[in-house]
Amino acid sequence: MNMWKKVLIILLFLLGLTAGVLIYKYSGKTSEPVSSMPNVQGNVVKDLAHYNEPFQWGALMRPYALGSENYPQSWEEQIAIAKQLGIGWGRVNWESDSTLERNDDIVNRLLKQNMNIVLVIEKATDSPDDYQSGYNDGVKIATRYKGKIRFYQLMNEISAQVTNSATSGGQKESDYDEAKYQKVTAYLKGLSDGITKADSNAWMIVPIAYTQTGFIDKILQDNIKFDIIGVDWYDWAGNIATKKMDDGTLYSNKLKSYNKPIMFMEVNAVPTSADGSERKTIVDEQKQSDFISQIATWAYQNKDLVKGFYVHELIDNVSNTQNNYQLFGIYTATKVPDQPGVLGAPRQAFKTYQALIKKFSK
């Protein structure tokens, strides 16, 4: 090695050492605090033109829908029903109140049966720093499941949480309570940044209810990174093929304008009550079957835009003490006090959905 090369190496070493000392001195830390980390862009372009995944046929699956007493047997039974149905995707909640080992077991049992996963991450607790809380959750979860899970749903029906009115169509930005919006989206942004930091190739879904596209407009202006628009659509919303915005624009054209893949994350007909109360005890099986068929068919026929369809939900959630949320399953279940739930039989919608998947998967 000649003298000039030695001099150059020494100079580079000294420059690096000096820079390290200055960073430590003026930041007070050896690394940048995570709360100030900028968005990290993924390694792939994530827009409608670059989405090349197979169509996702799925359903919401709850590991404890029959109660926690007989887990994991009841979870294995659900997975077997999902395989019988023909879906390849389970939409599953991150069980934030359980142990990490239980979360791992839920995920691993699905993967063992060749089921793919959309993991729903909801804000579990209040925090003085919602951004930091979201960032920490995103890094923790996406780091844990990198290589196992590629699709994350960021919270659930966020738009409906921050509208000025429970009945708002949410099409205008003025339809949202700004204080609520800022608090909710602080966590949302943190979650997005955290997932991107831990797994930049993961696809992130932001779901809206009904026609609440004003929420999408707002988060795009606020530079909150996400890749897919999720849509929750129930029978009271009508036929999505003909649904129009307040200005007369077809709703489907409004969705196309974002240049992002669309997925139906929740679809079903709402159970009714015998006396007009909130206690929903009647499932109109024909109505449920017809509505799921209508929206699923439209979704697949428009697969240039729509990339997934999820029924809400696979089996009746009889562990839920609120009766108005128990009977959304396309497969029945029953529960008596102080005993685990028991699986029943497929509803008409199960058979209809099964036939559609088989037809469109040829």
C-alpha positions in Angstrom: 0.0 0.0 0.0 1.5 3.3 -1.0 1.7 6.4 1.3 -1.2 8.3 -0.3 -3.6 5.3 0.2 -2.6 5.2 3.8 -3.3 8.9 4.2 -6.7 8.6 2.5 -7.8 5.7 4.8 -6.7 7.6 7.9 -8.6 10.8 6.8 -11.8 8.8 6.1 -11.6 7.1 9.5 -11.2 10.5 11.3 -14.1 12.0 9.4 -16.4 9.1 10.3 -15.3 9.3 14.0 -15.9 13.1 14.1 -19.4 12.7 12.6 -20.3 10.1 15.2 -19.2 12.3 18.0 -21.2 15.3 16.7 -24.3 13.2 16.3 -24.1 11.9 19.8 -23.3 15.3 21.3 -26.1 17.2 19.7 -28.8 14.6 19.7 -28.1 13.3 23.1 -28.8 9.8 21.7 -27.0 7.3 19.4 -30.0 7.1 17.0 -32.9 9.3 15.9 -36.0 9.0 18.1 -38.6 6.9 16.3 -41.3 9.5 16.6 -39.4 11.8 14.2 -38.6 9.1 11.7 -39.9 10.0 8.2 -42.1 7.7 6.1 -40.1 5.0 4.4 -41.3 4.1 0.9 -41.7 0.4 0.0 -39.4 -1.5 -2.4 -42.2 -2.0 -4.9 -44.6 0.5 -6.5 -48.0 -0.1 -4.9 -50.8 1.2 -7.0 -53.6 -0.3 -9.1 -51.3 -0.9 -12.2 -48.7 -2.7 -10.2 -51.0 -5.0 -8.2 -50.6 -8.5 -9.6 -51.9 -10.8 -6.8 -54.6 -13.4 -7.3 -58.1 -12.4 -6.4 -58.7 -12.8 -2.6 -61.8 -14.8 -1.6 -62.1 -14.6 2.2 -64.1 -14.2 5.4 -63.7 -12.7 8.8 -62.6 -15.5 11.1 -62.7 -15.2 14.9 -60.6 -17.6 16.9 -62.9 -17.2 19.9 -66.2 -17.0 18.2 -67.4 -20.1 20.1 -65.7 -18.9 23.3 -62.2 -19.3 24.6 -62.9 -22.5 26.6 -62.3 -24.9 23.8 -59.5 -23.2 21.9 -57.6 -24.5 19.8 -60.1 -27.2 18.9 -62.8 -24.7 17.8 -60.2 -22.8 15.8 -59.2 -25.9 13.9 -62.9 -26.6 13.2 -63.3 -23.1 11.8 -60.3 -23.5 9.6 -61.7 -26.8 8.3 -65.0 -25.0 7.5 -63.1 -22.2 5.7 -61.3 -24.8 3.6 -64.6 -26.5 2.8 -66.0 -23.1 1.7 -63.1 -22.7 -0.7 -61.7 -19.4 0.6 -57.9 -18.9 0.7 -57.9 -15.9 3.0 -58.8 -15.3 6.6 -59.3 -11.8 7.9 -58.2 -12.0 11.5 -57.9 -9.5 14.4 -54.6 -9.0 16.2 -55.6 -10.2 19.7 -53.8 -7.4 21.6 -55.1 -8.5 25.0 -53.7 -12.0 24.7 -50.2 -13.3 24.8 -47.8 -13.0 21.9 -47.6 -16.8 21.9 -51.4 -17.1 21.4 -51.3 -14.6 18.5 -48.5 -16.7 16.9 -50.6 -19.9 17.4 -53.6 -18.3 15.6 -51.4 -17.3 12.7 -49.4 -20.5 12.5 -52.5 -22.7 12.4 -53.9 -20.8 9.5 -50.6 -20.9 7.6 -50.2 -24.6 8.3 -53.4 -25.1 6.3 -52.2 -22.9 3.5 -54.6 -20.1 4.5 -53.4 -16.5 3.8 -54.0 -13.8 6.3 -55.2 -10.2 6.4 -54.3 -9.0 9.9 -56.6 -6.3 11.4 -54.7 -4.0 13.8 -57.0 -1.8 15.9 -56.0 0.8 18.5 -56.1 -1.1 21.8 -55.6 1.5 24.5 -55.6 5.3 24.8 -52.2 6.9 24.8 -50.8 10.4 25.4 -48.9 10.0 22.2 -51.1 8.3 19.6 -48.5 8.5 16.8 -45.9 6.8 18.9 -48.3 4.2 20.1 -49.2 3.4 16.5 -45.6 3.4 15.4 -44.6 1.0 18.1 -47.5 -1.4 17.3 -46.7 -1.3 13.6 -43.0 -2.1 14.1 -43.7 -4.8 16.7 -46.3 -6.6 14.7 -44.8 -6.3 11.2 -41.4 -7.3 12.5 -42.9 -10.4 14.1 -44.8 -11.5 11.0 -42.5 -10.4 8.2 -42.4 -13.3 5.7 -45.7 -14.7 7.1 -48.2 -11.8 6.6 -48.1 -9.4 3.7 -51.5 -7.7 4.1 -52.5 -5.5 7.1 -55.8 -3.7 7.7 -55.1 -0.5 9.5 -57.9 -0.1 12.1 -61.6 -0.8 11.3 -64.1 1.6 9.7 -62.1 4.5 10.8 -64.2 6.9 8.7 -67.3 6.1 10.7 -65.5 6.8 14.0 -64.9 10.5 13.1 -68.0 11.7 11.1 -70.0 14.6 12.4 -73.2 12.4 12.3 -73.8 8.7 12.6 -75.8 8.8 9.4 -73.4 10.9 7.4 -72.5 9.8 3.9 -69.0 11.1 4.6 -68.4 12.2 1.0 -67.2 15.7 1.9 -64.2 16.6 4.0 -66.5 18.9 6.1 -68.4 15.8 7.2 -65.7 14.9 9.7 -65.1 16.1 13.3 -61.6 17.6 13.1 -60.6 16.9 16.7 -61.6 13.3 16.4 -60.0 13.0 13.0 -56.7 14.3 14.3 -56.6 11.9 17.2 -57.5 8.8 15.2 -55.2 9.6 12.3 -52.3 10.2 14.6 -52.4 6.5 15.5 -53.2 5.6 11.9 -50.1 7.5 10.6 -47.9 5.9 13.3 -49.2 2.5 12.4 -48.5 3.0 8.7 -45.0 4.4 9.3 -44.2 1.5 11.7 -45.3 -1.2 9.3 -43.5 0.4 6.5 -40.3 0.6 8.6 -40.5 -3.0 9.6 -41.7 -4.5 6.3 -41.7 -2.1 3.4 -43.2 -4.7 1.0 -46.3 -5.2 3.1 -49.6 -4.0 1.7 -51.7 -1.7 3.9 -55.5 -1.4 3.7 -57.4 1.5 5.0 -61.1 0.6 5.3 -64.1 3.0 5.0 -67.8 2.4 5.6 -70.4 3.0 3.0 -69.6 6.0 0.7 -67.3 7.8 3.2 -64.6 8.7 0.6 -64.1 12.2 2.2 -61.9 10.4 4.7 -59.7 9.0 2.0 -59.4 12.5 0.5 -58.3 13.9 3.9 -55.7 11.2 4.6 -54.2 11.6 1.1 -53.8 15.3 1.7 -52.2 14.5 5.0 -49.7 12.2 3.3 -50.7 9.1 5.3 -49.2 6.2 3.4 -51.5 3.3 2.5 -51.9 1.0 -0.5 -55.5 -0.4 -0.7 -58.9 1.1 0.0 -61.1 -1.3 1.9 -64.9 -1.0 1.6 -67.5 -2.3 4.1 -70.8 -2.7 2.4 -74.1 -4.0 3.9 -77.5 -4.5 2.4 -78.9 -1.2 3.7 -76.3 0.6 1.4 -78.0 -0.9 -1.7 -76.5 -2.2 -5.0 -73.0 -0.9 -5.4 -73.2 -1.3 -9.2 -75.7 1.5 -9.4 -74.8 3.5 -6.2 -74.3 7.2 -6.9 -72.5 9.9 -4.9 -74.4 13.0 -3.9 -73.1 14.8 -7.0 -74.4 12.1 -9.3 -71.1 10.4 -9.9 -71.1 6.6 -9.8 -69.6 5.4 -6.6 -67.4 2.9 -8.5 -66.0 5.7 -10.6 -65.1 7.7 -7.5 -63.2 4.6 -6.2 -61.4 4.2 -9.6 -60.2 7.8 -9.4 -57.8 7.0 -6.5 -55.8 4.6 -8.7 -55.6 2.1 -5.8 -56.8 -1.5 -5.5 -60.2 -1.9 -3.8 -61.2 -4.7 -1.5 -64.5 -5.5 0.1 -63.6 -6.2 3.7 -67.1 -6.7 5.1 -70.2 -7.7 3.2 -73.4 -9.1 4.5 -77.1 -8.5 5.0 -77.9 -7.3 8.5 -80.0 -9.6 10.7 -83.4 -8.2 11.9 -85.4 -8.3 15.0 -88.9 -9.6 15.7 -90.0 -6.6 17.6 -88.0 -3.7 16.2 -85.5 -3.7 19.0 -81.7 -3.9 18.7 -81.8 -7.6 19.6 -81.1 -9.1 16.2 -82.4 -12.7 16.2 -83.6 -13.3 12.7 -81.5 -14.1 9.7 -83.3 -13.9 6.4 -81.2 -16.6 4.6 -82.5 -15.8 1.2 -81.8 -12.1 1.6 -78.3 -12.8 3.0 -77.5 -15.2 0.2 -78.8 -12.9 -2.6 -76.9 -9.9 -1.3 -73.6 -11.7 -0.9 -74.0 -13.2 -4.4 -74.8 -9.8 -5.9 -71.8 -8.0 -4.4 -69.4 -10.9 -4.9 -70.3 -11.3 -8.5 -69.9 -7.5 -9.2 -66.6 -7.6 -7.4 -65.1 -10.4 -9.5 -66.6 -9.0 -12.7 -64.7 -5.8 -11.9 -61.5 -7.4 -10.8 -59.5 -4.9 -12.8 -60.4 -2.6 -9.9 -61.5 -4.9 -7.1 -58.9 -7.3 -5.8 -60.6 -9.1 -2.9 -64.0 -10.0 -1.3 -64.5 -10.8 2.4 -67.8 -12.0 4.0 -68.5 -10.7 7.4 -68.3 -13.3 8.9 -67.6 -17.1 8.7 -69.5 -18.4 11.7 -71.9 -16.8 14.2 -70.0 -15.0 16.9 -71.9 -16.5 19.8 -69.2 -15.5 22.3 -70.3 -11.8 21.8 -72.7 -10.8 24.6 -74.3 -8.1 22.4 -77.1 -10.0 20.6 -77.2 -7.6 17.7 -73.7 -8.7 16.6 -74.0 -12.5 17.0 -75.8 -13.8 13.9 -73.7 -12.5 10.9 -72.3 -15.9 10.2 -72.8 -17.8 7.0 -72.4 -20.9 9.2 -74.6 -21.3 12.3 -73.4 -21.7 15.9 -75.2 -21.8 19.2 -74.2 -21.2 22.8 -75.9 -21.9 26.1 -74.8 -20.2 29.4 -71.5 -21.4 30.9 -70.7 -23.7 28.0 -68.6 -23.3 24.8 -70.4 -22.6 21.6 -71.3 -25.4 19.3 -71.1 -25.3 15.5 -74.3 -25.9 13.6 -74.8 -26.1 9.8 -74.1 -24.0 6.7 -76.6 -21.3 5.9 -77.8 -20.8 2.3 -75.3 -18.0 1.8 -72.5 -20.5 2.6 -73.5 -22.7 -0.3 -74.0 -19.7 -2.6 -70.6 -18.3 -1.8 -69.0 -21.7 -2.1 -70.5 -22.1 -5.6 -69.4 -18.6 -6.7 -65.8 -19.2 -5.6 -65.7 -22.5 -7.5 -67.3 -20.9 -10.6 -64.9 -17.8 -10.7 -61.8 -19.9 -9.8 -62.0 -22.1 -12.9 
